Each structure stands twice: as structure tokens, then as C-alpha cells.
């Protein structure tokens, strides 16, 4: 047999050779350094048999892909350590039962059915045993067993989970196993791949926590204990990851949302149905104000639509067949079924169709902050990021084919401007395409229009010099789209914005305009939501800014703190002046010490704390402490108001220090 090396050279090998044989044939130095292989683009280990004619590259620790092999082997090392830990405590091997142990992002996990509930001290002891197994440099061996032998093995051990997995694979299956440390060591049912030796695993790993996990994800099954671990090739990567996890806890929008009185979730209202508190409502108003300004400049017309509709509207749009599982169940009245709306599109189509249109009216841009309802699975709900009630920054643009590229890129330009305003610079634009296999099932069955519209989007992005990637099988059911994948300050990645092409639904609604030749034409429709929903955007912004919002967005911009009760009246006068200038302020009139009031304002992350005493009252000055700039004393009240107002009007991310002339 032969293989093809990365440089294109052919190398002859013995029949049924594995990747280690290839490494040895290339040279002893490579064989010693080898940790795995890429075989026809797939990750494998040195024990993987190479098919004849395969393209193969040998991987060493210099290749980033090998961390996946290391993490997989670490899962086995952890399982071996857990068995040893409980055997030392006096339990039998049969009392330690194992589920599955895959590689996941940044690490690995393994599910266990063990006789005690695991805690942090147990994890520390298990991690210690793992390090002993790594130091022992146990070699890994791969072998296969026929179905009956494999089944007998785990029936003797008394592990029902492995027995179930083997039975599901079927009698005709030859099963592979990995053994580390010889016959008296540890063996697991596994496809691989792994590193050759436990000594090849880096020291930079940590067991993180234990969580409950139903066997095979089914709540009808027994709950197992899942141990999570992380692992990296360098100490710096591990340290950075652990720092990010701590930062994620600090910035978690659920925690900060409660501490800053932005939103609440109440069981009497229902899961996934957030209640916006006054401070959260201010955030919504500011974001809507921004969107309305942008859309007015962009030529959009605002519309409104009801929260529910007859079933026939969603049958006509095609949403019911595709989205029924994500919709709330229907309600029936007077022999008519009504649905809560999961999206605004069909209503906007009806608004477009309500009056005749000619080519002179095109494009038509309809915008709405409409409240939609989607029945997300309870396990998927997450604070504001995944909810069941959402206020969507929605709009639909109806245009001619000739207008498509211009209109599509106007939306992309709007995205980019929003990202500038919010200081978002870590994002990827993704062209989400259909898959041929999904036509007629997941996607509208019109292959010609799919190819055409995907090429239209591709050309528009290229002509606009906007970088993007392409992804198969991620389109909307009615057309391709650009999704914007945002990465937050804590590394959380999700879709924040979308710009979708719809070549199918306008025809279903008989939408048309009269062209310059007096012919009926069906418009293209763009579905766009550059600011996603209030819920997801605000959840993102809480984490993005760690609750320390820029001045223009802060729910409370100024906290007035009187030093004594005699200064309270002047605080109210200042508050009136702030309000007249469009600045949001509150007065702390409690009978508390000044330092306690300042501390409470800092906990609320109020940008400016204005201290009012005798001097400030007599000379119409302010002295402030700020999260945004250096503290100042004795600043003229009007200069302070102008200073803040200018930054609010500009929606500045940062506060520029006052020029000396402004201090006068």
C-alpha cells in the first residue's frame, strides 16, 4: 500500500500499516515526537490503521490539533483515577460504573455512577491520582473484541451503562478498546483517538466541578455525576481560561441584572418571560431611541402589528410546518385557531399588500419593535439570552432585484455603525447557506433560486469589501442570510444580528408591484434585525460592559449625595437642571453617612456621584467622583452639565477630560 505525504510525495508501506508505522518509515526522530495523525483530513492516533492511498500528516506537540487527543486521554485517566479512588475507600470495582467521556470545548468530561456524592475535596484527590498516572507514563494499547466477548466483559464487571452501549451497537459490530497500564490497568470501550502514552499529556489541566447528568440525556433515566475538566498545552493558556471563567462569573448578566435592578424572572409569571424593572426599561428606551433615529435616516417607516393571529396566516407564510415546535400551542375561539406570533414577517407582508405599489414606491422599508413569543425548551432558557418573550428590532425591506445589492449592503453598513457605537469589535459575518439534502424538508425546494440568491449575497459582500465566512446548512427556510457571530468580553459566542434574503414567501402572499413596463413583479424581501432583541442585546451589553454602561446608556447617570439635610433643597434644584438638560439623576436623601451613600452608588455603578455641601451650594458648583474620569472638586454646575450632555448626545463610549477653558 502507499500513502501521500503533505508535500505530495508517495511512500510505500506494509499492508494494514498504522500511523506509527508511517512515522517510523519517515524517520526515528519523527517517530519519537509523533503524537497523532491527520488521515484524509480526519484526526487519528498513531494506532489508527491507514487506508491505501490516504493523504496523511504526522502530528507532534507543535500541532494545535493534538490537544484534542490529550483531552480524550485525560478523560480515560480521570476514569482510571476515579476507580482507584473508590477502591481505596473500600468499594468494589463493580460499584464504580461509567457512562461516556468525550472531548468538549477546552476540555473533557466523564459520567459516573458512584456510591458517594462527589465534592470539591474528592475532585482534588482524584486530580492528584491523575497526576500520578500521567507521571507513570502508561502506554496505551488498542485492540478489538467481537460483540459477544465485549458484552461478556462488561456483564462480568457489572456495568449496565457499557452493556447498554454495546447492545445498541449490534451483534455484527467489532468493538474497539483502549488499554492503559497493561491488563491490570484501565481499559475502556472507545473509538479513540488518543496520545500514545499518558506521559504525553500536559500538566496544565484542572478538574472544575461536578454536575448532574441524566444517562443519555433522558430525564427518565438515572442521574449520573458528571466531572468536568479543562486542559491546555501551556500554563499560560490554562491561566487565561481560569481567569476568563472568573471574569464570566463577575460579568454574568443574570447576576448583574439582579444586582443592578435591570430585570427579574418570576415563577408566577413563567420561565423565560422577563419582567423589566425601571432601570431596564430605561435601557430599552435608549436603545429604541437609537434604532428609531438610525431607521429614520435610513428611510424606514414604522408599523405595528398584533400579538396573535389566525392559524391561516402562518400556514400561508409556511412558518407553521417549519416552526410549529417552537410556537406556543394554539387557542381556539368561535371554531377558529389563533397563535401567538413567533415573528413579525407575515404581518409586514400584509401591510405591504394593503396598498398597490409601483416601481416608483420601491424599496419599501417597514420597521417595528414587535413583541414575539417562542416556546424555547426549558433546558435552553438562559437569563435574557434565551427567552420565550422577546421584543425584536425587526424590519422588512421589499425591493427589486436591481435594488438588492444596495439595500443589502445598507443593512450591513448599519450593523457596522451599531458595532462602533457599542464598542463591539470581535465579530464574524457568516453567509449561512442551504444544503441540498434539506431541500423540501428544512428548506424551500427551489435549487435554482438558492444558488442565485446565495451568489447575490456573496457578490454584494465582496463588492462591499466586507469580510465573511461561509457555512453550509445554516440558512433560513426561505433563503440565505448573513448572521453576525459576536464574541463577548468573556468569550461567549452567539448570533446577535441577521440579514436574511426571502425569495419564497412574497410569492405565497401574492406580493407584487407594477414595473415601468406595467408588468406585475414579485419583490425580494430582506428580513433584518441588526440589534437582535432587547433581551439578547441587553444581556450581551451587561456582560460586554460588566454593568458599567457608557454614560449615554447608563440607567442612572448621576447620583446626588447631600452632605447634610440643609443641602437637600439645592440637590432638588440641581436635579431639575439635570433633567432639563436630558440627564438622568437620583437623590439619596436617606439619613445615612455620606460614605455609605457613596458606596451604594458605586455598587449600582452610577457613572457620576455628585457631592453637595456648603461650598457647592453657595458657589453653584459640583464636586464629583466618577467611574469615567478623574474626580474633581469645585467645578461650575453649568460646565458640568455641558460636559456630560455633549457626551450623551454623541453617545460616546469614553469621556474626554474637560479642557482647562471649560473649568473656568
N, C-alpha and C positions, 0 to 999 in steps of 0.2 A: 504494500500500500504506500501511498505518498501523501504528504501534507504540503500546504502552501504557506510560506512564512510571510511576515508583514512586508518584507522588501520584494515580494513576488517570487522568490526562489522556491523551487520544489525540493523536498527532502524525502528520500525513501526510508521507510520504517518497516519493522516486522508487522505482520498481520495482528490486529487487535491491540496495537500499541496504545499506551495511555500518554497523558501529557508529561509525566515524569520521564518516560522513555524518550520523548522528543527533546526535553531539556538536556538529558544526558547525551543525546546524539549531537546536540549543538555544542556542548562543552561542559566540563566539570564545574567551572565557576558558576555558570548559569544554573546548573542542576542544584548546586548548593544554596543559591539565593532564591530559587523558584518557590513561589507560594501558591500559585494557581495558574489558570489559563483562560484565554478567550477563545472559544471554539465556534466558528461561524457566527461570531457576534454575541454568543451566549457565555455567561460566566460559568466556569467549571473549576474543578480542583485537579491536582496532579494525578489523582486516581481515576479520573474520567477517561473512558475509552474514546479514542478519536476516530470518527468515521473516515473512510477513504476519500481523499480529495479535499478534506476540510481546510479552511483558512484558519490558522492558529497563531496566537501570540502568547508567549510565556510571560506571566506577571510576577513581579518582585515587589518588595515593600515600597518601591518608588512609584508604583502604580496605585492611584487612589481607589481603584475598584476592589483591592484586596481587603479593605476594611469590612466589606460585606462577608467575606469568608471568615474573618476573625470574629465578627459578631456572632455568626452562626455557630462557630465552635465554642464561643463563650457560653451560648445557651446550653450546649451539652455539658460544658464544665460546671455550670451552675447546677444542672440536674444531678450530676455526679456528686457535687458538694452537698446538695440537699439530702440525698440518700445517706451519705456518710454522716451528716449532722444528726439525722433522726436515729440511725442505727446506734450511734454513740450514746444517744439518750435512752437507749434500751428498747426501741421499737424494732419490729422485724422489717425486712425488705419489702414484704408484701403490703405493709401498711403505708408505704410511700408510693402513691400511684401518680402517673404522669399523663398529662394531656398532650399539648403540642407546644413547640418552642421555636417560633420563626424569628427572622430578622425583621426589624421595623426601622423607621427613620431614626437615625442617631443611635440605634442600639438593638435590643432584643428583649424577648420575654419568654417565660415558660409557665404553663399552668400546672398546678399541683393539687392533688387531693391528699392532704397530710393530716395526722391525728391531732395537731395543735394549731391554734390560730397564730400566724406569724406576726411578729412585731419588729420594731427598729433594731432591737438588740439581736434578734435572730438573724436579720439581714447582715448585720456587722459580722457575726460569727460565720455565716455562710460565705461572705465575701473573703474572709480570712482563709477559709478552706479552699476557695477558688484560687487564691494566690499560691497556695501550696501546690495545687495540681498543675498550675502553669509552670512553677519553678521546677517541678519534677520532669518536665519536658516529655510528656507521654506521647508516643507516636500514635497516629490514627490509622486504622486499617478498615478497608471497605470490603464487604462480602455480600453475597446474596443467598436467600433461602427460598425454597418453594412455599407456596401458600400454607400447606398443612404443617410444615416444620415451623414456620413463623408463628402460626396460630397457637401451636402447642407450646412454644416458648413462653408466650405471654399468659396463656392459661395456667401454666405452672407457676409463673411469678405471681399471678393473681391480680393482674392489671386490666380491669374491664375496659378502660379507655383505648388502650392499644389494641385489645381484642376487637373492639368495635371498628376501629380504623381499618384493621386488616380484613375483617369480614366485608366491609364496604368496597374494598379494592377488588374482591372477587377471586375465585379459585384459580383462574388462569394467570394470575399475576405472580411474577417473580419479584420478591421484595428485597430491597437493599438495606443494609445495616452499616453503621459506623461504630467501630470499637476503639476505645482509647484506654491505654494502660493494660492491654492484654486481656485474657479471658477472665481474670479476677478484677478487672477494672470496670468500665462502664460501657454499655452497648445500647444504642438507640435505633429504632426504626426510622430511617431517614434517607431522602434522595440526595442530600448534600446541597451544595459543595462546602468543603471545609479546608482549613490550612493543614499541612502535613503533620504538625506537631503542636501540642499545647504550648510549648516554649516559643512558638511563633506569634503568640497573642501578645499585644502590647499591655503594659502595666496600667495604662491610662483608661480605667473603667471604674464604674461605681454602680452598685445596686441602689435603686432610687426609692421604690415604695412597693407596697402590696395592694392589689385591688381585687375585688370580687369579679369573677367572670363565669357566666354560665357555660357549661360544656357545649361546645359547638354553637355558641351564641343563642341557644334556645332556652328561654326562661322556664320551660317545663323540665329542663334537665337540672342536675345538681350544680350548685355554685362552687367553683374551684377557686383556689388562691393563685392569683397571677403575680409573679415577681417581675418587675421591670428593671432593666439595666441599661446603661449607656456606655459607649466605648468609642475611643478615638485613637488615632495613631500617635498623637503628640499630647504632652501635658498641657500645652497652650490651648489646644482645641477643647480639651475636657474642661479646663478652667473657664474658657469663654462660654461653653454651653451651660455650665452650672451658674455662671453669672447671669446668663440670659434667662434661665429658669427663675432665679430670684427676682430679676427685673420684671419678668412676666407676672409674678405674684404681686409685685408692687403696683404694676400698671393695670392689672386685671380690671376691665371695665365694670364687672359685676360688683367688685369690692369698692372701687372708687365711685361708681354710680350711686351706691347706698351712702357712702361717707359724705359725698358732696350733694346729696339730696337731688339727684337728677331724675331717677326713675325708681319704681318699685314694682315687684311682681307679687300678686296676692292670690292665694289658693281659692278664695271665694270668687275671684274674677276668672281665674283659669290659667293654666300654664301657657307660656308663650304669648300672653296678652298683657304687655307692659302698660303701666299707668305712668304718665309723665307728670312729675311734680313741677311746681312753678319754675324752678331753675332749669329743668329740662325743657319746659315749654319755651323759655327764652332762647335756648339753643336752636330749637326748631324754627322759631320766628326769624332768627338771624340768618339761618341757612335758607329758608324760603325767600327772605328778602333778597339775598344774594342771587338765588336762582331766578327770581322774577325780573331782577334788573338785567341779568345776562340774557334771558329769553326775550325780554322786550327789545333789547338791542339786536337780537338775532331774528326778529320778525315773527315771533310766535304769538298765537292767540290763545288766551286761557279759556278752558272749558271746565265743566263739572258734570259728573255722572253719578247715578245712584249706586248704592251699596249692594243691591241684589237685582236679579233679572230672571226672566223666564228661561227655562231649560233650552228652548229652541234657539236662543241667541248663541249659546256655547256649542250647540250641535252644529249650527251653521258655520261658526268660526273654526270648528274642528278641535277646539280645546277639550271638550268632554272626552272623546276617545283617548286622547293623549295624556290628559291631566286629571282624570276622574279620581285617581287615588290620592291626589294632593288637594282635592277640594273638599269643603265641608259637605256633609250629606244634604240632599235637597229637603225643602219643606213644601208641603202640599196644601193648597188653598183653592177652593172652588174648582177642583179637578185639574188644577194647573200646578206644575212643579216649578219651584223657584230655587235659585242657587245664590249664595253669597259670592261676590265676584273675586276670583283669584288674580285678575289682571284687568286693565282698563281698555285694552285694544278694541274689543268688539263695539264698545260704546263710542269710541272715537270714529270707528268706521261708519257707524250710523249717523254721527254728527256730520262727517264729510258728505255722506249721501243725502243729507236733508235738504240741500240746495243744489241746483245744477252748477256745474263747473266747466269753464272753458280753459284752453291752454294759457290764456292771459291771467287766470287765477292761480296758476301753478308756480312755485310749490305752495302747498297749504301746510302750515306747521301748527299743530294743536297740542297744547301743554296742559297738564293737570297734576296737582299733588293729590292723587286719589288714594283712598284707603282700601287695601285689598286684604283678603283672608285666604290663607293656605293652611291646610291641615298637615303640618310637619309632624313626623313621628316623634313621640315624646322623648325618645333617646337622642334625637338630633337637636333638640332645643338647647340653646346656649345663650343666656342673657339676652342682649339685644342683637347678637349676630345671627341667631336663628329663632324666628318668632312665628306666630300664627296670625298676627295682625300687623300690617305694615303700611306706612304712608310712603308712596313711591313717587320719586322725581321722574314722572313719566311724560313722554311726548311721542307723537307720531307725525312723521313728515311724509306727505304724499307728493310725489314728484314724477316728472317724465324721465325716460331713460337718459335723455340728453343732460338732464339736470343732476343725475345720480351722483357723479363723482364730486361735483361741487358741494352738494348737500351733505354727502357722507363725510367729506373732509371738514366741513364747517363744524360738524359734531365732534370730530376728533380734535380740532383746534379748541373747542370749548372744553373738552376733557383736560387738555394740557394747561389751559388757563386756570381751571379749578385746582389742578395739582400744584400750580405755582402759588396760588392763594393760600392753600393749606400746608404748603411745605412738604409735599409728597414727591419724593424723587426716586424711590425704589419701586418700580413697576415694570410690567411687561405687557405689551399688547399682543393678543393672541388671535389669529384668524382661526375660528372654530368652524370646521368643515363637516360635511356629512360622511357617511360610509355607505358604500354600495350595498352591503349586506342589510343595512337598515331601511332601505327604500321600501315604501309600502307598509312598514311596521312602525319604525321610530320616526321616519321622515316621509314627507310628501313624495310620491312616486313620479318624479319628473326629472330623470337624469340629465337631460339636455339643459334645463334651466339651472340645475345645481351647478353644473360645470360652468355655465355662462356667468352666473352671479358670483361664484367664488372667484372667477378670473376678474370680474369687475372690481371686487373689493381688493384683490391683490394689486391690481394696476393702480387703483386710487391711492393705496398706502405707499406704493413705490414712487408714484409721481409726486406725492406729498413729502417724500424723504422721511417717512416715519418708520422707524424700525419695528419689526413684528416677527413673531414666530408662527408656525402653522401646526394645527393639531387636528387629527382625524377624529370623527365620531363625537364631536362636541357641539354641533350646530343646534339651532332651534329647529323645531319640526318643519317650519315653513321657509327656512333659508339660512345662509351663512351669517356669521356675525364676528365682530371684533369684541372680545372680552378683555377687560383690563384686570390683570392679576396684580394685586397690591401686596407688598410685604410691609407689615407694621414694624414699629421700633423694636418689638420683642420677637420678631421673626415669624409671626403668624401670617400665613398667606391665604388670600381668598379673593373672589371676584367682587370688585366694588362697582364697576361700571360696565355698560354694554351698549353696543350699537349694532342693531340687527337688521338684516335685509329680509323683507317679506315679499316673495313673488307669487304666493299661492292664495292667501286669504282675501286680498282685494277682489279677486275674480269671484270668489264664493259669495261675496256681498254685492256683486254686480256694481262695484265702484267704477266710475268712469268720468272722463272729461271729454270735451269736444275739441279736437285739434284744429290747426289752421286750415286744414282741408275739409273741415266739417265732418270728420270721422270720429266715431267713438273709440276711445283708447282707455285701457286699464292702467292706472298709475302703479308705480312701485311704491312700497311703503317701507319707511325706516322706523323701527322701534328703538328709542334711545332713552337711557336712564343714566346720565353721567354722574349723578350723585346718589345712585342706588336708592335705598330707602332711608328715611330719617333714622330708623332703628339701627341699621347696619352702619351707616355713616357715622352716627354719633358714638356708637360702640367703638368703632375704629378710632375716632378722634380722641375719645377719652384715653385710649391706650397710646395713641400717637403722641399726645401732649402730656401724658401722665396726669391728666386732670388739670394741668396748669395751662389753661387756654390762652391764646393770644388775646390782647386787650379787647379787640372788637367783638370777639365771640364769648368772652367771659360772662357768665350769667350775672355776676355782681362785680362791677368794675372798681368800685371804691367803697371802703368801709370807713365811716366817720366815727371816731372814738373821742368823746369829750373827756377831758381830764377830771372835771368836776361838774356837778349838776348845773352850775351857773353858766357853763359853756354850751348847754344843750340847745338853747334857743338859737344860738349862732349856727350850730350844726344844721338845724332845720332850714335856716336861710341859705346856707351853702348847698344843701341838698336841692332846694328849689332851683338854684343857679345851675347845678349839675344837670338836673332834669331838663331845663330849658335848652341846654347845650347837647342833649341827647345822650347823656352819660348816666349809667345805672349805678345807684348808690343806696346803701342802707346805713342806718344809725344804730349803734349799740348803746342803748340808753339804760342798760342794766346797772344795778348797784353793785358792780364788781370792780376789782382793782384794774387799773389801766393795763398792766402786763397780762392779766388773764384775758382781757378783751382782745388784745393784740394777738395773743397765742391762738385764740379761737378763730380769728380772721385768717391767720396763717394756715390753720388746719383746713379751712374752706378754700384755700389757695386764691384768696382775693388779691388781684394784682396790686392795688394801692390801698394802704391804710393811712388815712389822714388823721393826725393827732391835733386836737383843737384845745388850746389853753388860753391864758390871758393875752399873751403876745399876739397869737394868731387872730384872736377876736378883735383886739384893739387896732391892729395894723392891716386887717383884711389879708392875712397871709395863710399859707398852709405849710405844715411840716409833714412829710410823708415817709413811710417805709414802703419799699416796693420789691416785688419779685422780678420786675422787669428792668430796673435801672438802679443806680446808686441812690441811697437815701438822701433827702435834702430837708433843710430847715429854712424857714423864713422866705418861702417863695410866694410871690404875689398870686392871689387866688385866680385872677383873670389869666395870667401867664400859664398857670397850671391847667386851667380849663382849655385854653387854646392848644396847649401841648398834647393833652390827651385826645381832644376832639380831632386834631389833624391825623393822628394815628388810627383812630376809629374809622374816620371817613375813608382813609386809604386802605383799610383792612390790613395793616402792617403786621408782619409776623414778629418783628423786633422793634423795640423802642429806641429811637435815636436820642442821644443825650441832648438836653437843652443847650442851645447856643448861648454864650455869655450875654449877648444883647437881650435875649428873652428873659434873663433873670432880673433885669432892671425893673 
